[in-house]
Amino acid sequence: MNDLLKKREFVMFMMLMVISICISLITPTFLTPSNLLSIVMNNIILAIMAMGMTLVIVTSGIDVSVGSQLGFAAIFVGLVALIPGSNILTVLAVGIVSGIVLGLLNGILIAGAEIPAIVVTLGTMNIFRGSLLLYTNGKWVTALPAWYTSLYNTSVMGIPIPIIILLLVIGVTYFITQHTRLGRSIYALGGNPAIASRVGINTGMVTMFVFAYMGALTGIASILYGAQLATIDPNAGTSFELMVISAVVIGGANVLGGSGSLLGSLIGVLILGVLQNGIILMRIEPYWQNVVVGLTLITAVTLDVVNNRKKEERKKVIYVAEEVKAGGSV
Amino acid sequence: MIGIKRSHELILLLFFSGLIIIMSLLSPSFLTIDNLLSVTQQMSEFGILALGVTVIIITSGIDLSVGSIAGLTTIVIAMSYGWSGSLVAAILLGILAGALCGAFNGVLIAKIGVPPILVTLGTMTFFNGIALVLSKGNAISDLPEEFYFVGQGYLFGNVPVQTLIFLVLAILTSLLLSKTPWGRRVYAVGNNSVAAVFSGVQVDKVLLYVYIFAGIMSAISGWIISSRVSTARADLGAVYVMQSIAATVLGGTNIAGGSGTIFGTVIGVSVFAVLANGLNLIGVSPFAQNLLMGLALIVVLLINNVSIIKRKIAIFIKLNFN
């Protein structure tokens, strides 16, 4: 299983390399340190949210409300940042708490009322966005204080703060998946929910956790969102959920649950980021972008299915061969 | 099974009647024939999308690309009218484009076996990209006067043309699902595709046709939208994607497949249309519409699952307080 996962990531990594080499052959500006840094910086929010979405998709769930959650949390973070006397800690608390509340609401509806995740989050996507627009009356949050917006450009020990935050998020998520009972439960639930609950896993709690965790990460991402753009539109994050899901899926997570890795999702984020950057650098008209991104996604998921089928057929052949060797009838 | 389905339709009908009563109490102009006709006009476009989505969800699939197909259709119609000068040819080409998009989805899903949500997530972006490339990102508005009939015209006095189209398509789809062998196969695939294979249903063929059907419905919807707004633009159908899925689910179609009716979907679509129209008449901010549509979806499903919730609460109390 582990080998299989490693192989999947390796294929995606090679795909990333091939795309990067093609772009750098055409445009020399691609392979410069400043451009590579800007690719990373421009996709930090996507990467943070992709970490949470990986866990959601591993449990065979999906969350299409994260774009609305991002807008919701970003506006609240912005409003709090405007209050005199607030500081980085209050902003951080507001972002994370509002994210957790929204995510937990999804989790409770999914686990408690057994409504499918896609339906719940389709509903809450509209509820979050609608209540946000109603509350702000469509007005933007502007004139954010400098201490807040500088969060995005400040470096600590030479590393920009957003990258430090991303590394922390990756570290914590990695720790949860690899070194805790909870992490094993997440994979078990996605692999087979019936067996998971039979071996004593509280599947409801695990579901609520992954959606709340998704919300928490969206909250963290929302803090960087406001700091990056300096103004916050109540429509912020509209259809961003599709980018997040695409990145995770390109990275090899199985929407049917049970498999998916953080490394794969990060490679997925990079593939999307490099494509976007390359299209701009190569001066291709921007409306080609959707064709390229769409085709990449379709190719990745189709190759995945074809490869898996080949593997299964090979397994079947081996099985039959062993049966024959053992003298059994086929 | 039938009992569950009936109870959902009953809850939904009660909810819908309640909504109509509240709206007509709040606004005297709501319950007039002219206004009700305009409600049906507003719901036709995404109602037609929802017909295709319903058939797909019954097979336990999903289609996120219907809006992009509608947008691509508008561009194909406008551009091929520019080349050929024939409106009929242009519209036929547009619908053919929709069918081809559906077939593209269908082949990947039915023949290769890629999960529908992934295929259509990709094609949603891809079809939209093609529309953008074809139109160079611009809106096209040099369309002839006759083209506006479908989206802005009236028949039999003051019945909007698209209402009639929606009605005819809804009845046809309903007959297709309930009275033809194809319809029975659609339900069989959604219920249990393995059992369907063993009982001789060619699952891949059924699925392929289902996605082509949704592609054609999306194309017709795109045709009506561009006729109503007198322009063709790549993003015209985008807002209706999530709405049409939500309306289908609200109408009682099981997202896991196997059950659902066109009647339910039409009511689901009507609930959204009445909400939008009524709130507009009362003068509530349009921002509240999103909120209430989302709430309607969640509330109806919560009522539907009330026995599950009761059971869970009972278990929770037993575990924590005994």
Chai-1 contact restraints between the chains, C-beta under 6 A:
chainA,res_idxA,chainB,res_idxB,connection_type,confidence,min_distance_angstrom,max_distance_angstrom,comment,restraint_id
A,G112,B,K312,contact,1.0,0.0,6.0,A-B,restraint_1
A,A113,B,L302,contact,1.0,0.0,6.0,A-B,restraint_2
A,A113,B,N305,contact,1.0,0.0,6.0,A-B,restraint_3
A,A113,B,I309,contact,1.0,0.0,6.0,A-B,restraint_4
A,E114,B,N305,contact,1.0,0.0,6.0,A-B,restraint_5
A,E114,B,I308,contact,1.0,0.0,6.0,A-B,restraint_6
A,I115,B,L301,contact,1.0,0.0,6.0,A-B,restraint_7
A,P116,B,I255,contact,1.0,0.0,6.0,A-B,restraint_8
A,V119,B,V249,contact,1.0,0.0,6.0,A-B,restraint_9
A,V119,B,I255,contact,1.0,0.0,6.0,A-B,restraint_10
A,L122,B,M242,contact,1.0,0.0,6.0,A-B,restraint_11
A,L122,B,A246,contact,1.0,0.0,6.0,A-B,restraint_12
A,G123,B,G294,contact,1.0,0.0,6.0,A-B,restraint_13
A,G123,B,L297,contact,1.0,0.0,6.0,A-B,restraint_14
A,G123,B,I298,contact,1.0,0.0,6.0,A-B,restraint_15
A,N126,B,N290,contact,1.0,0.0,6.0,A-B,restraint_16
A,N126,B,M293,contact,1.0,0.0,6.0,A-B,restraint_17
A,N126,B,G294,contact,1.0,0.0,6.0,A-B,restraint_18
A,I127,B,L291,contact,1.0,0.0,6.0,A-B,restraint_19
A,I127,B,G294,contact,1.0,0.0,6.0,A-B,restraint_20
A,I127,B,L295,contact,1.0,0.0,6.0,A-B,restraint_21
A,R129,B,N290,contact,1.0,0.0,6.0,A-B,restraint_22
A,G130,B,N290,contact,1.0,0.0,6.0,A-B,restraint_23
A,G130,B,L291,contact,1.0,0.0,6.0,A-B,restraint_24
A,S131,B,L291,contact,1.0,0.0,6.0,A-B,restraint_25
A,L133,B,F287,contact,1.0,0.0,6.0,A-B,restraint_26
A,L134,B,F287,contact,1.0,0.0,6.0,A-B,restraint_27
A,L134,B,A288,contact,1.0,0.0,6.0,A-B,restraint_28
A,V249,B,L118,contact,1.0,0.0,6.0,A-B,restraint_29
A,V255,B,P115,contact,1.0,0.0,6.0,A-B,restraint_30
A,V255,B,I117,contact,1.0,0.0,6.0,A-B,restraint_31
A,Y287,B,L132,contact,1.0,0.0,6.0,A-B,restraint_32
A,Y287,B,V133,contact,1.0,0.0,6.0,A-B,restraint_33
A,Y287,B,G137,contact,1.0,0.0,6.0,A-B,restraint_34
A,N290,B,T125,contact,1.0,0.0,6.0,A-B,restraint_35
A,N290,B,N128,contact,1.0,0.0,6.0,A-B,restraint_36
A,N290,B,G129,contact,1.0,0.0,6.0,A-B,restraint_37
A,V291,B,G129,contact,1.0,0.0,6.0,A-B,restraint_38
A,V291,B,V133,contact,1.0,0.0,6.0,A-B,restraint_39
A,V293,B,T125,contact,1.0,0.0,6.0,A-B,restraint_40
A,G294,B,G122,contact,1.0,0.0,6.0,A-B,restraint_41
A,G294,B,T125,contact,1.0,0.0,6.0,A-B,restraint_42
A,G294,B,F126,contact,1.0,0.0,6.0,A-B,restraint_43
A,G294,B,G129,contact,1.0,0.0,6.0,A-B,restraint_44
A,L295,B,F126,contact,1.0,0.0,6.0,A-B,restraint_45
A,L297,B,G122,contact,1.0,0.0,6.0,A-B,restraint_46
A,I298,B,G122,contact,1.0,0.0,6.0,A-B,restraint_47
A,V301,B,V114,contact,1.0,0.0,6.0,A-B,restraint_48
A,V301,B,L118,contact,1.0,0.0,6.0,A-B,restraint_49
A,T302,B,I112,contact,1.0,0.0,6.0,A-B,restraint_50
A,T302,B,V114,contact,1.0,0.0,6.0,A-B,restraint_51
A,V305,B,I112,contact,1.0,0.0,6.0,A-B,restraint_52
A,V305,B,G113,contact,1.0,0.0,6.0,A-B,restraint_53
A,V305,B,V114,contact,1.0,0.0,6.0,A-B,restraint_54
